[in-house]
Amino acid sequence: MGRMRFRPCGNFKERYEQEIAIFETDFGRLWVWIGLALLLGVVPFISGPYTLYIINNIGIAAIAAIGLNLLIGYTGQISLGHGAFFGVGAYAAAILATKVGFPFGASVLAAGFITALVGMVFGIPSVRLKHLYLCIATLAGQFIIEYVLMNWEGLTGGPEGIIVPGATLFGLDVSGDRPFFWVIFVCFAIMCWMAVNLVRSRYGRAFIAIRDNDLAAAGMGIPIFRYKLLSFGISSFYAGFAGGLWAYYNMSFTPEPFTIVLSIQYIAMIIIGGLGSISGSVFGAIFIMLLNELLSVATEFVMNVEAFAGAALTMAPLREFFFGLAIVLFLIFEPRGLAEVWRVIRSSFRLWPFSY
Amino acid sequence: MEFFIQILVNGLSIGFLYALSALGFVMIFKSSSVLNFAHGELLAIGAFIFLVLAASAGLPIVLCFVLTLMGCFALGFIIERLFLRPLIGEALIEVIMLTVGLAAMFKGLMLFAFGGNFFKYPEFLPKALTIQWGMINVPSVYVSSIIIGLFFLGLFGFFFKYSSQGIYMRSVADHQTAALSLGVHVRRVFALSWAIAAVVAAMSGIVLGIMHGVNVHELSSIGLKVFPVVILGGLDSIGGAIVGGIIIGLLETFTGGYISGSLAEVIPYIVLVFILLIKPYGLFGSVEIERV
């Protein structure tokens, strides 16, 4: 681990390795290990089943959001079909588990790869299309996948849904809230680690070059189409993997959740969290999930007040309203998202009392 | 044969409505190159304002029309001023996401206010408009939708061709910087294009409401169906929006009539993917040439 160094009061980097290092100081690395230890060792024991359920869902959403951020935030390819890809992953895992008899780990991984393939198929239009045209193409992908999930009854069970057997890992039953917490967050840590390392590698730099100016990137010898497809594939892999985990966690589901609303929810996560930031995707996932929770608590609270019981039923759509409002407000007032807010808070602590 | 012609008539009139809805969409895109995902919600807002005025307040129909269109004009202005203007010059994804956010906001508000039920307008169309021709029956709604559509197309044609504001809008669409340097008030043009788009949207929302009943989900899904229409016709072509609308409408009703109803919902999107692969700028759209 080397010597514990404090953060220098300026930019004194001399070598390229220092520039691309994930942690600027060893304290940063230490804090991440402490945070991970607290998350895996303490959180599942101090939180009740419902809190744990919410935290698990945040973890799953964060994995998918990281994938979407790799695509939109780093490669600059807008996708409105992430919710459908998440659904493809969920169905792939469920079908592999029930019809083929794959074990838990294998079917979730395979779901990731199948979704990556599907994602690459819908990424093909990106050969010729850019910006808004691509955005519309992925919107079409969303509707086509929704249709297939709903109507291919032989495979997906159609509107009646599908039932997934409980997850077992190394002969242990991990389908409960607490065991599954560890499954989700170990995966989450690995996926985060992969994403953070991906964006500072040759591939990540190519993605960023394509985002910033694709013609210039092509001029520098980056095979644009291959990298765009790769980006679609990786992003869909994350979505599919998260979908697979979700399928095992929920045990039974229908095609209903995987609509355009889910896609918008994921985009909201990465915009609110911060485009082009891995930690931002996690913040965004936490924000949206907690907002969701807060709204349903508020609805419940109003429902218990006698006078407003009738009004409470009509309050459910307000959730959508607040999603929209959050997106709009963040776009207008803090376009770089929560990651930027977090950075500002951190640096104001660091610079205290001499902040300027 | 009767079945065929009946479907043809249905398809044509639905296609006409799509064309009318796409018109407002193209208007915004042409002048400010914003892809408006909240278009369906604008349709629904117009339809519901009309519903409140006509059914709940019981005002005379003509007055309802006028008030609705005026209200939507103001609404378009306000949307542009409050939400779009701060983002002028920002990246494309942020503007698109803003309209997605607006769509969610409006939809949530409308569901909160009206719920997911179907509403009906009071009967006000004259029965004389119904065309009975042998076995084929063209309901007055369809006839009136075509009349309203043609009227508005003519109106916009004149507006863009002869009025000064229309010429400003075309100049901004053509070359924003050049228009700015010639003294065109570009921001006002943006605001005006949103206002007009909201009016057109309200118009088609009302006609759709007469045809199928007023429902938030139904109307806002039309807003997404505008995409295949405008892509087929070409994103920045008003004529293309009309041709595209009619083709998509026919395609949808024929698929619904002869193959299956659930396929009819997605067939426009399947076509959309193929158009994007083969001819991304549509039938009449202008090809973008990118220079570094």
Contacts between the chains, C-beta under 8 A, distances in Angstrom:
chain1	res1	chain2	res2	distance
A	72	B	93	6.6
A	76	B	93	7.8
A	78	B	92	7.8
A	78	B	93	5.4
A	78	B	96	6.9
A	124	B	277	7.6
A	125	B	273	6.8
A	125	B	276	5.3
A	125	B	277	5.9
A	128	B	276	7.8
A	128	B	277	7.1
A	128	B	280	5.7
A	129	B	276	5.9
A	129	B	280	5.6
A	131	B	92	5.3
A	132	B	35	4.7
A	132	B	92	6.5
A	132	B	96	6.9
A	132	B	235	7.8
A	133	B	231	7.6
A	133	B	276	6.2
A	133	B	280	5.4
A	135	B	35	7.0
A	135	B	96	6.2
A	136	B	35	7.7
A	136	B	227	5.1
A	136	B	231	6.0
A	136	B	272	7.0
A	136	B	276	7.1
A	137	B	272	7.5
A	137	B	273	6.2
A	137	B	276	5.0
A	139	B	224	7.0
A	139	B	227	6.3
A	139	B	269	7.6
A	140	B	227	7.6
A	140	B	228	7.6
A	140	B	269	4.0
A	140	B	270	7.4
A	140	B	272	4.5
A	140	B	273	4.9
A	140	B	276	7.7
A	141	B	273	7.4
A	143	B	224	7.8
A	143	B	265	7.9
A	143	B	266	5.5
A	143	B	269	4.4
A	144	B	266	5.9
A	144	B	269	5.7
A	144	B	270	6.2
A	144	B	273	7.3
A	146	B	266	7.9
A	147	B	262	7.1
A	147	B	263	7.7
A	147	B	265	7.0
A	147	B	266	4.2
A	150	B	262	7.6
A	151	B	262	6.0
A	213	B	292	7.8
A	215	B	290	6.8
A	215	B	292	4.9
A	216	B	292	6.8
A	219	B	292	7.9
A	260	B	224	7.5
A	264	B	100	5.7
A	264	B	104	6.4
A	267	B	97	6.2
A	267	B	100	6.9
A	268	B	101	7.5
A	271	B	94	7.7
A	271	B	97	5.6
A	275	B	93	7.5
A	314	B	111	7.8
A	314	B	112	5.8
A	314	B	115	6.1
A	315	B	112	7.1
A	317	B	107	7.4
A	317	B	108	4.8
A	317	B	109	7.9
A	317	B	110	8.0
A	317	B	111	3.3
A	317	B	112	4.9
A	318	B	108	5.7
A	318	B	112	5.4
A	319	B	108	7.0
A	320	B	104	5.0
A	320	B	105	7.8
A	320	B	107	5.9
A	320	B	108	3.6
A	320	B	111	7.1
A	321	B	104	7.0
A	321	B	105	5.3
A	321	B	107	7.9
A	321	B	108	2.9
A	321	B	109	5.4
A	321	B	112	6.7
A	322	B	108	7.3
A	323	B	101	7.6
A	323	B	104	5.1
A	323	B	108	7.5
A	324	B	100	7.9
A	324	B	101	4.5
A	324	B	102	6.4
A	324	B	103	6.9
A	324	B	104	3.1
A	324	B	105	3.3
A	324	B	106	7.5
A	324	B	107	7.7
A	324	B	108	6.3
A	325	B	101	7.4
A	325	B	105	5.6
A	326	B	101	7.7
A	327	B	97	6.2
A	327	B	98	7.3
A	327	B	100	6.9
A	327	B	101	3.2
A	327	B	104	7.1
A	328	B	83	6.2
A	328	B	98	6.0
A	328	B	101	4.2
A	328	B	102	6.4
A	328	B	105	6.6
A	331	B	87	6.7
A	331	B	94	5.5
A	331	B	97	6.2
A	331	B	98	5.1
A	331	B	101	6.8
A	332	B	83	7.2
A	332	B	86	4.9
A	332	B	87	7.0
A	332	B	98	7.8
A	335	B	90	7.0
A	335	B	94	6.1
